[in-house]
Structure formats: C-alpha cells, structure tokens
Amino acid sequence: MPIPSLKPSNLLCFTPFVLLLMASASQAQMIEQTFDAQPGGHLTLDTDIGTIYIKSHSDAQVLVTVRIEGADEGDMEVTFDADDGDVAIVGKLKGSRWGSGWSSSRGLRVIYDITVPQNYHLNVDTSGGSIDIQDLVGNVDANTSGGSISLGHIDGEVDVDTSGGSIDVDAVSGNLNAHTSGGSIRARLHKQPTGDNELSTSGGSIKVYLFAEIKVDLSASTSGGRVKTDFDVDGRVDKQKIRGTINGGGPRLRLSTSGGSVRINQL
C-alpha cells in the first residue's frame, strides 16, 4: 500500500506551529554570577517576582543562577552587589505594571538558584513565588506574598511569613516565628528555645514536633478545629484551647489558627 504524502496545505499549517515552539524556547535569559564570601556573611535578596531555591556548600563562595523566561523576559532586571563577604541581589520589573498582575498574565517566570557557604545568614523577599531553603547554619528571614516556604534543618533563628501558602520547617535549633494567611504550618523544634516562639495561620492546621524535655509555656488555640497534645500540660486543657506549662515552663510557645486543628507531637 503506498504511503500517503503530505498535502501542501498541511505543510503550511504545520510550519508556523514549529516556528512558534522554537521562538518560545528561545525566549529565556540565564544569568550566572560567582562571589567570594566569608562564613557568617549575609545574603540579601529582594525581588518583585521569582521562585527562590537556596542550598549550602563547604566553599567560601556564593553561586547564583537566575533563569528568566517569558515573552517579556527583557523587562526583568537583576542587579548584584558584593561587599566584604556579603552579597545583595535585587530583581525589579521595569515599568509600573507589576501591581496589576502583569507578570503572571504575560507568563513571565523567574527562578533563583543560589548556593551559599554552610555558615551564612539569609534575608530573602519575593512578591510572587515560593521559597525553598535547605540545611543551613545561620539566621533565616524569609517572606513571600504569594507562595509556600520550605526549610530544611536550620541551626539559627527563623522568621518566615507568607500571605498565600503553607510553611514546612524540617528542623529548627533556634527560635521560630512563622505566619501564613492561607496555609498550614508544620515544624520541628530540636533544642530548648531561649526566646518566645510563635506560629499562626488564618486558614490551615498547625502541627508541631517537640523533643521530650522541652520546657515552654504553651498557648494553643483554634476557632475551627481541635487542639491535641502528647505532653502533660499543667494548666487549662480544652478541646479548642490549651494554656499551661510543659516540664515546668519556659519561653512562650504560641500556636494559633482560625480555621484548622492544632497538634503538638513528641519527637
């Protein structure tokens, strides 16, 4: 049986589609930078839009890769500044259209992939994207207006905030403050906190894992679920509220949600 040939009309329909795919694939910008750093230094990242991935290594360098994709990738400007072992990164959308949701409607996508020294402090802020930080020795301050936050084992103070996503903290050896307006929170405290800790959400559940010997003043409450704990609490224990001390008391541990359950588990 003879093999049918493609008609010219089919070829004409097919060719623009192939060209469109090739054009889309080429609309990407890659920025790569390497900076000398010192243990104990600081990374500051402030970007109008972007998903942020940060990991650590044993070298005294900060490695940065920024990928910008979309029809208007040229409208995203990323600048760098390095001084005495510290690195600052700023990502700005040119013009004034960012506030109207222009970037998402145009399909603009920005990804920051960063490697820092193992002992390093972070201050990162994105107005549109998730944040993922792996194991690190240092303090972490992370904020996003529209995405989730995920942290590995952080040996330091942690302050995280999101307006529209969940928070997942694998382990924190220092004090923890975590707030979200629309997601759940899961966290582990592996060491005795030296200061107060607060976890709050307006629309999700809270699950906290504590080591057996922890000493805290516990305040846990929910308006739309149940509160349960594995620990013996000296104080008031109700279905939706717990006020009291664990192992004699210590710094304050406040857990609150307006629309979910609260669970305090023992490691």
PAZAPA-4460 file (N, C-alpha, C; in steps of 0.05 Angstrom, whole numbers, plus 32768, in hexadecimal, padded with zeros to 4 digits):
% residues 267
    n_x    n_y    n_z   ca_x   ca_y   ca_z    c_x    c_y    c_z   seq   type   mol
   8011   7FE8   8000   8000   8000   8000   8012   8019   8000     1      M     A
   800E   802C   7FEE   801F   8043   7FEC   801C   8055   8005     2      P     A
   8032   8062   800D   8031   8074   8023   8026   808F   801B     3      I     A
   8011   8099   8027   8006   80B3   801F   8019   80CA   8024     4      P     A
   801A   80DC   8012   802B   80F4   8015   801C   810A   8022     5      S     A
   802B   811C   802F   801E   8134   803C   8017   8148   8026     6      L     A
   7FFF   8152   8029   7FF6   8167   8016   8003   8181   801D     7      K     A
   8006   8192   8009   8012   81AD   800F   8003   81BC   8024     8      P     A
   7FE8   81B9   8024   7FD8   81C8   8038   7FDF   81BF   8054     9      S     A
   7FE5   81A4   8058   7FED   819A   8072   8008   81A6   807B    10      N     A
   801A   81A7   8067   8035   81B2   806E   8033   81CF   8076    11      L     A
   8022   81DE   8068   801F   81FA   806F   8013   81FE   808B    12      L     A
   8002   81EB   8094   7FF7   81ED   80AF   800B   81E4   80C4    13      C     A
   801D   81D2   80BD   802F   81C7   80D0   8047   81D9   80D5    14      F     A
   8051   81E6   80C0   8069   81F6   80C3   8068   820C   80D7    15      T     A
   8053   821D   80D7   8051   8233   80EB   8051   8228   8108    16      P     A
   8045   8211   810C   8044   8205   8127   8060   81FE   8131    17      F     A
   8071   81F3   811E   808C   81EC   8126   809C   8205   812C    18      V     A
   8099   8219   811B   80A7   8232   8120   809F   8240   813A    19      L     A
   8086   823D   8142   807C   8248   815B   8089   823A   8173    20      L     A
   808C   8220   8171   8099   8211   8187   80B6   8219   8189    21      L     A
   80C4   821C   8172   80E0   8224   8173   80E4   8240   817E    22      M     A
   80D2   8252   8178   80D3   826D   8182   80CF   826D   81A0    23      A     A
   80BC   825D   81AA   80B6   825D   81C6   80CD   8252   81D6    24      S     A
   80DA   823D   81CA   80F1   8230   81D9   8108   8243   81DB    25      A     A
   810B   8256   81C7   8122   8268   81C7   811E   8280   81DA    26      S     A
   8106   8285   81E3   8100   829C   81F3   8107   8297   8211    27      Q     A
   8120   8293   8216   8129   828E   8232   8144   829B   8236    28      A     A
   8148   82A7   824D   8161   82B4   8254   816E   82A6   826C    29      Q     A
   8187   82A0   826A   8196   8293   8280   81AC   82A6   828A    30      M     A
   81AC   82AB   82A4   81C0   82BC   82B1   81CF   82AA   82C5    31      I     A
   81E9   82AB   82C4   81FA   829B   82D6   820F   82AD   82E3    32      E     A
   8212   82AC   82FD   8225   82BD   830C   8232   82AC   8322    33      Q     A
   824B   82B2   8328   8259   82A6   833E   8267   82BB   834E    34      T     A
   8263   82BA   8369   826E   82CE   837B   827E   82C1   8391    35      F     A
   8295   82CD   8398   82A3   82C4   83B0   8293   82CB   83C9    36      D     A
   8293   82B9   83DD   8284   82BE   83F5   8293   82B4   840D    37      A     A
   8289   82BB   8425   8295   82B2   843E   8280   82A5   844F    38      Q     A
   8287   8290   845E   8273   8284   8470   8269   8299   8484    39      P     A
   824F   8299   8488   8243   82AD   8499   823A   82C5   848A    40      G     A
   823D   82C6   8470   8234   82DC   8460   8216   82DC   845B    41      G     A
   820D   82EF   844B   81F0   82F2   8446   81EA   82F2   8429    42      H     A
   81D4   82E4   8422   81C8   82E7   8407   81AE   82F5   840A    43      L     A
   81AA   830B   83FA   8191   831A   83F9   8186   8318   83DD    44      T     A
   816D   830F   83DB   8160   830C   83C1   8145   8319   83C2    45      L     A
   8140   832D   83B1   8126   833B   83B0   811D   833B   8393    46      D     A
   8108   832D   838D   8100   832A   8371   80E1   832F   836E    47      T     A
   80DA   833C   8358   80BD   8340   8352   80AF   8326   834C    48      D     A
   80BD   8313   8340   80B1   82FA   833A   80C7   82E5   8338    49      I     A
   80C0   82CC   8340   80D4   82B7   833E   80D2   82A2   8353    50      G     A
   80D6   8289   834A   80D9   8272   835C   80F6   8270   8364    51      T     A
   80FB   826B   837E   8116   826C   8389   811E   8251   8394    52      I     A
   8134   8246   838A   8140   822D   8395   815C   8233   83A0    53      Y     A
   8160   822C   83B9   817A   8232   83C6   8185   8218   83D3    54      I     A
   819D   8212   83CE   81AB   81FB   83DB   81C6   8205   83E4    55      K     A
   81D4   81F4   83F4   81EE   81FC   83FF   8204   81E8   83F6    56      S     A
   821D   81F2   83F7   8234   81E0   83F2   824B   81E9   8404    57      H     A
   8262   81DA   8401   8278   81DF   8413   828C   81F4   8408    58      S     A
   8287   81FF   83F0   8298   8212   83E4   8292   822F   83EE    59      D     A
   82A5   8240   83ED   82A2   825C   83F5   8299   826D   83DD    60      A     A
   8283   8265   83D0   8279   8273   83B9   825B   8273   83B9    61      Q     A
   824F   8287   83AC   8233   8288   83A6   822F   8284   8388    62      V     A
   8221   8270   8380   821C   826A   8364   81FF   8271   835E    63      L     A
   81FA   8281   8349   81DF   828A   8343   81D9   8283   8325    64      V     A
   81C2   8277   8321   81B8   8273   8306   819B   827D   8305    65      T     A
   8195   828F   82F3   817A   829A   82F0   8171   8293   82D4    66      V     A
   815A   8286   82D2   814D   827F   82B9   8134   8290   82B6    67      R     A
   8132   829E   829F   811B   82B0   829A   810E   82A6   8280    68      I     A
   80F5   829F   8281   80E7   8295   826A   80CD   82A4   8265    69      E     A
   80C5   82A6   824C   80AC   82B3   8245   80AF   82C6   822E    70      G     A
   8098   82CE   8223   8099   82E0   820C   80A6   82FB   8212    71      A     A
   80A5   8303   822B   80B0   831D   8233   80C7   831A   8247    72      D     A
   80D8   8305   8242   80EE   8300   8254   8101   8317   8256    73      E     A
   8102   8328   8241   8114   833F   8242   810B   8355   8255    74      G     A
   80F3   8353   825F   80E9   8368   8272   80F0   8362   828F    75      D     A
   80FE   834B   8294   8107   8344   82AF   8124   834B   82B1    76      M     A
   812B   835C   82C4   8146   8364   82C8   8151   835A   82E4    77      E     A
   8167   834C   82E3   8174   8342   82FC   818F   834F   82FF    78      V     A
   8193   835B   8317   81AD   8368   831C   81BA   835B   8335    79      T     A
   81D5   835D   8337   81E4   8350   834C   81F7   8364   8359    80      F     A
   81FC   835F   8373   8210   836F   8381   821D   835E   8396    81      D     A
   8237   835E   8397   8246   834D   83AA   8259   8360   83BA    82      A     A
   8259   835C   83D4   826A   836D   83E5   8273   835E   83FE    83      D     A
   828D   8359   8401   8298   834E   8419   828B   8333   8420    84      D     A
   8287   8322   840C   827C   8308   8411   825D   8306   8411    85      G     A
   8250   831D   8410   8233   831D   840E   822A   8321   83F1    86      D     A
   8213   8316   83EA   8209   8318   83CE   81EC   8322   83CF    87      V     A
   81E6   8335   83BE   81CB   8340   83BC   81C1   833D   839F    88      A     A
   81A9   8333   839C   819D   832F   8381   8182   833E   8381    89      I     A
   817D   834D   836C   8163   835B   8368   8158   8354   834D    90      V     A
   813E   834B   834D   8131   8345   8334   8119   8358   8330    91      G     A
   8119   8367   831B   8104   837B   8316   80F7   8378   82FB    92      K     A
   80DD   837A   82FA   80CF   837C   82E1   80CE   8398   82D7    93      L     A
   80D6   839D   82BF   80D7   83B8   82B4   80BA   83C2   82B0    94      K     A
   80B6   83DC   82B4   809C   83E8   82B0   808B   83E5   82C9    95      G     A
   8071   83EB   82C7   805F   83EC   82DE   8049   83D8   82DC    96      S     A
   804C   83C3   82CB   8036   83B1   82C6   8035   8399   82DA    97      R     A
   8049   8397   82EA   804B   8380   82FD   8033   837E   830F    98      W     A
   802A   8395   831A   8014   8395   832D   7FF9   838B   8322    99      G     A
   7FF6   838B   8308   7FDC   8382   82FC   7FDD   8365   82F4   100      S     A
   7FF2   8356   82FC   7FF3   833A   82F5   7FFE   8335   82D9   101      G     A
   800C   8349   82CE   8015   8348   82B2   8028   8330   82AE   102      W     A
   8039   832A   82C1   804D   8315   82BC   8040   82FA   82B8   103      S     A
   802C   82F3   82C8   801F   82D9   82C6   800F   82D7   82AC   104      S     A
   8002   82ED   82A4   7FF2   82EC   828C   8004   82E9   8273   105      S     A
   801D   82F2   8274   802F   82EF   825E   8040   82D5   8260   106      R     A
   803C   82C6   8275   804B   82AD   8278   8068   82B0   827F   107      G     A
   806F   82C6   828B   808B   82CA   8293   8091   82B9   82AB   108      L     A
   80A8   82AA   82A9   80B0   8298   82BE   80CD   829D   82C5   109      R     A
   80D3   829F   82DF   80EE   82A5   82E9   80F5   8290   82FE   110      V     A
   810D   8284   82FC   8116   8270   830F   8132   8278   8318   111      I     A
   8135   827B   8332   8150   827F   833F   815A   8265   834B   112      Y     A
   8171   825C   8342   817E   8244   834D   8199   824D   8359   113      D     A
   819A   824C   8373   81B1   8259   8381   81BE   8244   8394   114      I     A
   81D9   8245   8395   81E8   8234   83A8   81F9   8247   83B9   115      T     A
   81F7   8244   83D3   8206   8255   83E6   8218   8244   83F8   116      V     A
   822B   8250   8405   823B   8241   8419   8229   8235   842F   117      P     A
   8231   821F   843A   8220   8211   844D   8219   8222   8465   118      Q     A
   822B   8233   846E   8226   8246   8484   8221   8261   8478   119      N     A
   8207   8268   8474   8200   8281   8466   81E4   828A   846F   120      Y     A
   81E0   82A4   846F   81C5   82AE   8477   81B6   82B7   845E   121      H     A
   819C   82B4   845F   818B   82BA   8447   8175   82CD   844E   122      L     A
   8170   82E0   843C   8159   82F2   843D   814E   82F3   8421   123      N     A
   8138   82E4   841C   812D   82E2   8400   8110   82EA   8400   124      V     A
   8108   82F8   83EA   80ED   8303   83E8   80E5   8302   83CB   125      D     A
   80CE   82F5   83C5   80C4   82F4   83AA   80A6   82FC   83AB   126      T     A
   809D   830B   8397   8081   8313   8397   8070   82FF   8388   127      S     A
   807C   82EB   837B   806D   82D7   836D   807C   82BE   8367   128      G     A
   807C   82AB   837A   808A   8292   8376   808F   8283   8390   129      G     A
   8096   826A   838E   809C   825A   83A5   80B9   825C   83AD   130      S     A
   80C0   8254   83C6   80DB   8255   83D0   80E2   8239   83DB   131      I     A
   80F9   822F   83D3   8103   8215   83DC   811F   8218   83E5   132      D     A
   8124   8213   83FF   813F   8216   840B   8147   81FC   8418   133      I     A
   815E   81F1   8410   8167   81D8   841B   8177   81DD   8434   134      Q     A
   8185   81C7   843E   8193   81C9   8458   81A7   81E0   8458   135      D     A
   81A8   81ED   8470   81B8   8206   8472   81BE   820C   848F   136      L     A
   81D6   8216   8494   81DD   8221   84AF   81DC   823F   84AD   137      V     A
   81C8   824B   84B7   81C5   8268   84B5   81A8   8270   84BA   138      G     A
   81A3   828A   84BC   8188   8294   84C0   817B   8298   84A5   139      N     A
   8160   8293   84A4   8151   8294   848C   8139   82A6   8490   140      V     A
   8137   82BA   847E   811F   82CC   847D   8115   82CA   8460   141      D     A
   80FD   82BD   845D   80F3   82B8   8442   80D6   82C1   8440   142      A     A
   80CF   82CF   842B   80B4   82D9   8427   80AB   82D6   840A   143      N     A
   8092   82CF   8406   8086   82CE   83EB   8069   82D7   83EC   144      T     A
   8061   82E5   83D8   8045   82EE   83D7   8033   82DA   83C8   145      S     A
   803F   82C5   83BC   802E   82B3   83AE   803B   8298   83A8   146      G     A
   8041   8288   83BD   804D   826E   83B9   8053   8260   83D3   147      G     A
   805C   8248   83D2   8062   8238   83EA   807F   823D   83F2   148      S     A
   8085   8235   840B   80A0   8237   8416   80A7   821C   8421   149      I     A
   80BE   8211   8418   80C8   81F8   8422   80E5   81FB   842B   150      S     A
   80EB   81F2   8444   8105   81F4   844F   810F   81D8   8458   151      L     A
   8129   81D3   8455   8136   81BB   845E   813D   81BE   847C   152      G     A
   8154   81B3   8483   815E   81B5   849F   816D   81D0   84A2   153      H     A
   8161   81E2   84B1   816C   81FD   84B5   8177   81FF   84D1   154      I     A
   8191   8203   84D4   819D   8207   84EE   81A0   8225   84F2   155      D     A
   818A   8232   84FB   818A   824F   84FF   816E   8259   8503   156      G     A
   816B   8273   8504   8151   827F   8507   8142   8280   84ED   157      E     A
   8128   827A   84EE   8118   8279   84D5   80FF   828B   84D8   158      V     A
   80FB   829C   84C4   80E4   82AD   84C3   80D9   82AC   84A6   159      D     A
   80C2   829F   84A2   80B7   829B   8487   809A   82A4   8486   160      V     A
   8092   82AF   846F   8077   82BA   846C   806F   82B7   844F   161      D     A
   8056   82AD   844A   804B   82AB   8430   802D   82B4   8431   162      T     A
   8025   82C2   841C   8009   82CB   841A   7FF7   82B7   840C   163      S     A
   8003   82A2   8400   7FF2   828F   83F2   7FFE   8275   83EC   164      G     A
   8006   8266   8401   8012   824C   83FE   8018   823E   8418   165      G     A
   8021   8225   8417   8028   8216   842E   8044   821B   8437   166      S     A
   804B   8213   8450   8066   8215   845B   806E   81FA   8466   167      I     A
   8085   81F0   845D   808F   81D6   8465   80AC   81D9   846E   168      D     A
   80B1   81D5   8488   80CB   81D8   8494   80D4   81BD   849E   169      V     A
   80E9   81B1   8492   80F1   8196   849A   80FC   8196   84B6   170      D     A
   810E   81A9   84BD   8119   81AA   84D8   8125   81C5   84DD   171      A     A
   8120   81CF   84F5   812B   81E9   84FD   8138   81E6   8519   172      V     A
   8151   81EF   851A   815F   81EE   8534   815D   8208   8543   173      S     A
   8154   821D   8537   8151   8236   8544   8133   823D   8547   174      G     A
   812E   8256   854C   8112   825F   854F   8104   8261   8533   175      N     A
   80EA   825C   8533   80DB   825B   851A   80C2   826D   851C   176      L     A
   80BF   827E   8508   80A7   828E   8504   809D   8289   84E8   177      N     A
   8085   827E   84E5   807B   8277   84CA   805E   8280   84C8   178      A     A
   8057   828E   84B3   803C   8298   84AF   8033   8295   8492   179      H     A
   801B   828C   848E   800F   828A   8473   7FF2   8292   8474   180      T     A
   7FE9   829F   845F   7FCD   82A8   845E   7FBB   8294   8450   181      S     A
   7FC7   827F   8444   7FB7   826C   8436   7FC3   8251   8431   182      G     A
   7FCC   8243   8446   7FD8   8229   8443   7FDE   821C   845E   183      G     A
   7FE8   8204   845D   7FEE   81F5   8475   800C   81FA   847D   184      S     A
   8012   81F2   8496   802D   81F5   84A0   8036   81DA   84AD   185      I     A
   804D   81D1   84A6   8059   81B9   84B3   8076   81C0   84BA   186      R     A
   807D   81BA   84D3   8098   81C1   84DC   80A2   81AF   84F2   187      A     A
   80BD   81AD   84F4   80CA   819D   8509   80DD   81AF   8519   188      R     A
   80DC   81AE   8534   80EF   81BC   8545   8100   81A7   8552   189      L     A
   811A   81A7   854C   812C   8192   8556   813C   819A   856F   190      H     A
   813C   81B4   8575   814B   81BD   858D   813A   81CF   859E   191      K     A
   8143   81D3   85B7   8135   81E4   85C9   8136   8201   85BF   192      Q     A
   811F   820E   85B9   811F   822A   85B0   8128   823C   85C6   193      P     A
   8136   8251   85BF   813F   8265   85D2   812D   827E   85D3   194      T     A
   811B   827F   85BF   8107   8295   85BE   80EC   828B   85B5   195      G     A
   80D9   829D   85B3   80BE   8296   85AC   80BC   828D   858F   196      D     A
   80A9   827A   858A   80A4   8270   856F   8086   8273   8569   197      N     A
   8080   827A   8550   8064   827F   8548   805F   8274   852C   198      E     A
   804A   8263   852A   8041   8259   8510   8023   825F   850E   199      L     A
   801C   826C   84F7   8000   8273   84F4   7FF7   8271   84D7   200      S     A
   7FDE   826A   84D3   7FD2   8269   84B8   7FB5   8271   84B9   201      T     A
   7FAC   827D   84A4   7F8F   8285   84A3   7F7E   8270   8494   202      S     A
   7F8B   825D   8487   7F7B   824A   8478   7F88   822F   8474   203      G     A
   7F91   8222   848A   7F9D   8208   8487   7FA3   81FC   84A2   204      G     A
   7FAE   81E4   84A2   7FB5   81D6   84BB   7FD2   81DB   84C3   205      S     A
   7FD8   81D5   84DC   7FF3   81D8   84E7   7FFB   81BD   84F3   206      I     A
   8012   81B3   84EB   801D   819B   84F7   803A   81A0   8500   207      K     A
   8040   819D   851A   805A   81A2   8525   8065   818A   8532   208      V     A
   807F   8184   852D   808D   816E   853A   80A1   8179   854D   209      Y     A
   80A0   8170   8567   80B2   817B   857C   80C1   8164   8589   210      L     A
   80DA   8168   8590   80E9   8154   859E   80DE   8151   85BB   211      F     A
   80E1   8139   85C6   80D3   8132   85DF   80D9   8144   85F6   212      A     A
   80F2   814F   85F8   80F9   815E   8610   80F5   817C   860D   213      E     A
   80E8   8185   85F8   80E4   81A1   85F4   80D5   81AE   860B   214      I     A
   80DC   81C7   8611   80CF   81D6   8627   80C4   81F0   861B   215      K     A
   80A9   81F1   861A   809C   8209   860E   8082   820F   861C   216      V     A
   807A   8228   861A   805F   8230   8621   804E   822E   8607   217      D     A
   803B   821B   8607   802C   8216   85EF   8012   8225   85EE   218      L     A
   800D   8232   85D7   7FF4   823F   85D1   7FEB   8236   85B5   219      S     A
   7FD7   8224   85B4   7FCE   8219   859A   7FB0   821C   8598   220      A     A
   7FA7   8226   8581   7F8A   822B   857E   7F82   8229   8561   221      S     A
   7F68   8223   855C   7F5C   8222   8542   7F3F   822A   8543   222      T     A
   7F36   8237   852E   7F1A   823E   852C   7F09   822B   851B   223      S     A
   7F17   8219   850D   7F08   8208   84FB   7F12   81EB   84FB   224      G     A
   7F1C   81E0   8511   7F26   81C5   8512   7F2A   81BB   852E   225      G     A
   7F3D   81AA   8532   7F44   819F   854D   7F61   81A3   8553   226      R     A
   7F67   81A4   856D   7F83   81A6   8576   7F8A   818D   8586   227      V     A
   7FA0   8180   857E   7FA8   8167   858B   7FC6   8168   8590   228      K     A
   7FCF   815B   85A5   7FEB   815A   85AC   7FF3   813F   85B8   229      T     A
   800C   8137   85B2   8017   811F   85BE   8022   8124   85DA   230      D     A
   8026   813E   85E1   8033   8145   85FA   801F   8149   8611   231      F     A
   8029   8144   8629   8019   814C   8641   801C   816A   8645   232      D     A
   8005   8177   8647   8005   8194   864A   7FFA   819B   8665   233      V     A
   8009   81AB   8673   7FFF   81B5   868D   7FF1   81D0   8689   234      D     A
   7FD6   81CE   8687   7FC6   81E6   8682   7FAB   81DF   8677   235      G     A
   7FA0   81EE   8666   7F86   81EB   865B   7F87   81DC   8640   236      R     A
   7F79   81C6   863D   7F79   81B7   8624   7F5C   81B3   861B   237      V     A
   7F54   81C0   8605   7F39   81BD   85FA   7F3C   81B2   85DD   238      D     A
   7F25   81AE   85D0   7F25   81A3   85B5   7F31   81B7   85A1   239      K     A
   7F2D   81D1   85A6   7F36   81E5   8593   7F4B   81F8   859F   240      Q     A
   7F54   81F2   85B7   7F67   8205   85C4   7F78   81F6   85D9   241      K     A
   7F92   81FC   85D9   7FA3   81F2   85EE   7FB4   8209   85F9   242      I     A
   7FB4   820C   8613   7FC5   8220   8620   7FD2   8213   8638   243      R     A
   7FED   8212   8638   7FFB   8206   864E   8019   8202   8648   244      G     A
   8026   81F3   865A   8043   81EF   8657   8049   81D2   8651   245      T     A
   805F   81CE   8643   806A   81B4   863D   8085   81B1   864A   246      I     A
   8088   819C   865A   80A2   8197   8668   80AA   81AF   8679   247      N     A
   8097   81BC   8686   809D   81D1   8698   809D   81ED   868C   248      G     A
   809B   81EF   8672   8098   8208   8665   80B2   8215   865C   249      G     A
   80B0   8228   864A   80C8   8236   8640   80BF   824C   862D   250      G     A
   80CD   8250   8617   80C4   8264   8603   80A8   825E   85F8   251      P     A
   809B   8271   85EE   8080   826E   85E5   8080   8260   85C9   252      R     A
   806E   824C   85C6   8069   8240   85AC   804B   8245   85A5   253      L     A
   8046   8256   8592   802B   825E   858B   8023   8252   8570   254      R     A
   800E   8243   856F   8004   8237   8557   7FE6   823F   8553   255      L     A
   7FE0   824B   853D   7FC4   8254   8539   7FBC   8252   851C   256      S     A
   7FA3   8249   8518   7F97   8247   84FD   7F79   824E   84FF   257      T     A
   7F70   825B   84E9   7F54   8262   84E8   7F43   824D   84D9   258      S     A
   7F50   823B   84CB   7F41   8228   84BB   7F4D   820D   84B8   259      G     A
   7F56   8200   84CD   7F62   81E6   84CC   7F68   81DB   84E7   260      G     A
   7F75   81C4   84E8   7F7C   81B7   8501   7F99   81BE   8509   261      S     A
   7F9E   81B9   8523   7FBA   81BD   852E   7FC2   81A3   853B   262      V     A
   7FD9   8199   8533   7FE3   817F   853E   8000   8183   8547   263      R     A
   8005   817C   8561   8020   817E   856D   802A   8162   8572   264      I     A
   803D   8159   8562   8047   813D   8564   8062   813D   8572   265      N     A
   8069   8125   857E   8083   8122   858A   8095   8113   8578   266      Q     A
   80AD   811D   8574   80C1   8110   8563   80CB   80F6   856F   267      L     A
***
